[in-house]
């Protein structure tokens, strides 16, 4: 039983699974939350009734990042284990073999931003604040968050954000690629659902293959195998 993370599929948006984080008031991320996110990511990956996924923190805030008071209780060995779990979590979200969109409200900070960057598309309200804020607590981006940030916006901009810990508003976030679409604050979830709904009827094996090929990390043999999977599944178009 998960306490802080849940999966929902509603009649209003058939085929769209909502992976909801709910740990008020800020959706601060703990080791338990990370384990629950991994479990939920596996669930949405496996469920046949879910074609696309919205990653959502609710209408007030996406996530303020790690629960720093919990981190302060860890010794070095525990902190390193926690960081491996953090990376496993962000990687699990990124590896969901379906189109994923982060619906960002309020703040997405630290690992909260890393989770958003693990999605394929990001929709943010025009009042959002994003940032790699770990340095403000004397910490560093964990779980591969620095690399993911650099891939999204380039090393120079990533270092500017990580060195300063400054907040990025929605207009700048859109300009540099932290978000892909800016909407009114009340329309964030609906905007994400509209993006996700575009792919509900697409062939699942083709979507999964396209995502794997774009995300990279595959050998030439792996790429050929992913290409061939759509033929064995019947998803490929049969030309006359």
Secondary structure, 3 states (H helix, E strand, C coil): CCCCEEEECCHHHCCEEEEEECCCCCCCECHHHHHHHHHHHHHHHHCCCCCEEEEECCCCCCECCECHHHHCCCCHHHHHHHHHHHHHHHHHHHCCCCEEEEEECCEEECHHHHHHHCCCEEEEECCCEEECCHHHHCCCCCCCHHHHHHHHHCHHHHHHHHHHCCCEEHHHHHHHCCCCEEECHHHHHHHHHHHHHCCCCCCHHHHHHHHHHHHCCCCHHHHHHHHHHHHHCCCCCCCC
